[in-house]
Amino acid sequence: MRVITGKARGVALKTPDGMQTRPTTDRVKEALFSIIQFDLPGAMVLDLFGGTGQLGIEALSRGAKKAVFVDEREDACRLIKENLRRTKLESEALVVRSDYLSYLSRCREQFDIILLDPPYAEVFLENSLKRITEIDILRDGGIIVAERPLGKDLPWTFSGYTRSKDYKYGKTLLTLYRKDSADL
């Protein structure tokens, strides 16, 4: 696993032992960042299920201004911090050890991009999408990127959000929701 492009291009990222974390494949990661590449420069990014930190780190490497990484596991937070040190991006990042719903309930920041890549077998994706669309943490025109396995359905509509088509990469789907602008 490595940073694909940008200022930390080619830096190898440390991966976890065991099966508690399922890193996004390079193919899916490259596709995801090709889709949102023009939204990244200067963006505030939330990597809500941090894991290894690779998605938020890729965003920082490609020009995001700041990334907040959230994970409830101590070992995952240590791994994210180690990968931020490896890429020399720690000054642009904040790592928060928290359950995702607890973090969302107390979050007062606004983001331009929210990356959601939770454990597939759980309902974390559905719950986080529902909660994010109920609170005001995504700026107008901001994007939620949801990664999920084939066969896992997501709601088509959330009030105030427009859903894109699904992008399919092997057994993985990427879905984007864009927050509608208030002046529409």
C-alpha positions as CSV (number, residue, x, y, z in Angstrom):
1,M,0.0,0.0,0.0
2,R,1.4,3.3,-1.1
3,V,0.6,7.0,-1.7
4,I,-0.3,7.1,-5.4
5,T,0.5,10.8,-6.3
6,G,1.1,14.2,-5.0
7,K,3.7,15.5,-2.5
8,A,4.0,12.1,-0.7
9,R,3.9,10.1,-3.9
10,G,5.4,6.6,-3.6
11,V,5.7,6.6,0.2
12,A,4.9,3.1,1.5
13,L,2.2,3.1,4.2
14,K,2.3,0.7,7.1
15,T,-0.5,-1.8,7.1
16,P,-2.2,-3.4,10.1
17,D,-1.8,-7.0,11.3
18,G,-4.9,-9.1,11.3
19,M,-8.2,-8.7,9.6
20,Q,-9.8,-5.8,11.6
21,T,-8.9,-3.3,8.9
22,R,-9.6,-3.8,5.2
23,P,-7.6,-1.2,3.3
24,T,-9.0,0.2,0.0
25,T,-7.2,-1.3,-3.0
26,D,-4.9,0.9,-5.0
27,R,-7.2,0.5,-8.0
28,V,-10.3,1.7,-6.1
29,K,-8.3,4.5,-4.4
30,E,-6.9,5.7,-7.7
31,A,-10.5,5.8,-9.2
32,L,-11.9,7.6,-6.2
33,F,-9.3,10.3,-6.4
34,S,-9.7,10.7,-10.1
35,I,-13.4,11.3,-9.6
36,I,-12.9,14.0,-6.9
37,Q,-9.5,15.4,-8.1
38,F,-10.9,18.9,-8.8
39,D,-12.5,19.2,-5.4
40,L,-9.3,18.4,-3.4
41,P,-7.1,21.5,-3.6
42,G,-7.6,23.4,-0.3
43,A,-10.3,21.1,0.9
44,M,-11.1,20.2,4.5
45,V,-11.4,16.4,4.6
46,L,-13.0,14.0,7.1
47,D,-11.8,10.4,6.9
48,L,-14.5,9.0,9.3
49,F,-13.3,5.4,9.5
50,G,-9.6,6.1,9.4
51,G,-8.2,2.5,9.6
52,T,-4.7,3.0,8.1
53,G,-5.3,6.7,7.2
54,Q,-4.6,6.0,3.5
55,L,-7.6,7.8,2.1
56,G,-7.1,11.0,4.1
57,I,-3.3,10.8,3.5
58,E,-3.9,10.5,-0.3
59,A,-6.2,13.6,-0.1
60,L,-3.5,15.6,1.8
61,S,-0.9,14.4,-0.7
62,R,-3.0,15.7,-3.5
63,G,-3.6,19.2,-2.1
64,A,-6.2,19.0,0.6
65,K,-5.6,21.7,3.3
66,K,-6.4,19.5,6.3
67,A,-7.7,16.1,7.2
68,V,-9.3,14.8,10.3
69,F,-9.0,11.0,10.9
70,V,-11.5,9.3,13.2
71,D,-11.2,5.7,14.4
72,E,-12.3,4.1,17.6
73,R,-9.4,1.6,17.9
74,E,-6.2,2.7,19.6
75,D,-4.1,0.6,17.3
76,A,-5.6,2.2,14.2
77,C,-5.0,5.7,15.6
78,R,-1.3,4.8,16.2
79,L,-1.1,3.4,12.7
80,I,-2.6,6.5,11.2
81,K,-0.1,8.7,13.2
82,E,2.8,6.5,12.0
83,N,1.7,6.8,8.4
84,L,1.3,10.6,8.7
85,R,4.9,10.7,10.0
86,R,6.1,8.5,7.1
87,T,4.5,10.9,4.6
88,K,5.5,14.1,6.6
89,L,1.9,15.2,6.6
90,E,1.3,15.2,10.3
91,S,1.1,19.0,10.6
92,E,-1.9,19.0,8.2
93,A,-3.8,16.3,10.2
94,L,-5.7,15.6,13.3
95,V,-6.2,12.1,14.6
96,V,-9.3,11.5,16.8
97,R,-9.9,8.3,18.8
98,S,-13.7,8.1,18.9
99,D,-16.6,6.0,17.8
100,Y,-18.0,7.6,14.6
101,L,-21.4,8.5,15.9
102,S,-20.0,10.1,19.0
103,Y,-17.6,12.1,16.9
104,L,-20.5,13.2,14.6
105,S,-22.6,14.2,17.6
106,R,-20.0,16.6,18.9
107,C,-18.4,17.7,15.6
108,R,-18.5,21.5,15.1
109,E,-16.2,21.7,12.0
110,Q,-17.3,21.9,8.4
111,F,-15.8,19.8,5.7
112,D,-15.6,19.9,1.9
113,I,-15.1,16.1,1.5
114,I,-16.2,13.3,3.8
115,L,-14.7,9.8,3.1
116,L,-16.7,6.8,4.3
117,D,-15.0,3.4,4.1
118,P,-16.4,1.5,7.2
119,P,-16.3,-2.2,7.9
120,Y,-18.5,-3.7,5.2
121,A,-20.4,-6.2,7.3
122,E,-21.8,-3.5,9.7
123,V,-24.5,-0.8,9.3
124,F,-21.9,1.9,10.0
125,L,-22.2,3.2,6.4
126,E,-26.0,3.6,6.5
127,N,-25.9,5.1,10.0
128,S,-23.1,7.6,9.2
129,L,-24.8,8.7,6.0
130,K,-28.0,9.3,7.8
131,R,-26.4,11.2,10.6
132,I,-24.2,13.4,8.3
133,T,-27.1,14.4,6.2
134,E,-29.0,15.4,9.4
135,I,-26.3,17.7,10.8
136,D,-24.5,20.6,9.2
137,I,-20.9,19.5,8.8
138,L,-20.7,19.4,5.0
139,R,-20.3,22.7,3.2
140,D,-22.6,23.6,0.3
141,G,-21.3,21.7,-2.8
142,G,-19.4,19.3,-0.6
143,I,-19.0,15.6,-1.3
144,I,-19.6,12.4,0.7
145,V,-17.8,9.5,-0.9
146,A,-19.2,6.1,0.3
147,E,-17.3,2.9,-0.5
148,R,-19.2,-0.4,-0.2
149,P,-19.4,-4.0,-1.5
150,L,-21.6,-5.1,-4.4
151,G,-25.0,-6.0,-3.0
152,K,-25.1,-3.4,-0.2
153,D,-27.7,-0.9,-1.1
154,L,-27.8,2.7,-0.1
155,P,-30.6,5.2,-0.1
156,W,-31.0,7.2,-3.3
157,T,-32.2,10.3,-1.7
158,F,-31.3,12.4,1.3
159,S,-33.0,15.8,1.6
160,G,-30.6,18.5,0.4
161,Y,-28.2,16.0,-1.3
162,T,-27.8,14.7,-4.9
163,R,-26.6,11.2,-5.5
164,S,-24.3,10.4,-8.4
165,K,-24.2,7.1,-10.3
166,D,-22.4,4.2,-8.8
167,Y,-18.9,3.6,-9.9
168,K,-18.0,-0.1,-10.0
169,Y,-14.5,-1.5,-9.5
170,G,-14.5,-5.3,-9.2
171,K,-16.6,-6.1,-6.1
172,T,-16.5,-2.5,-4.8
173,L,-18.9,0.3,-5.5
174,L,-18.2,4.0,-4.9
175,T,-21.2,6.4,-4.5
176,L,-21.0,10.2,-4.2
177,Y,-23.5,12.4,-2.6
178,R,-23.1,16.2,-3.2
179,K,-24.7,18.7,-0.8
180,D,-26.9,21.0,-2.7
181,S,-26.0,24.7,-2.6
182,A,-28.3,26.8,-0.4
183,D,-28.7,29.4,-3.2
184,L,-30.4,26.8,-5.6
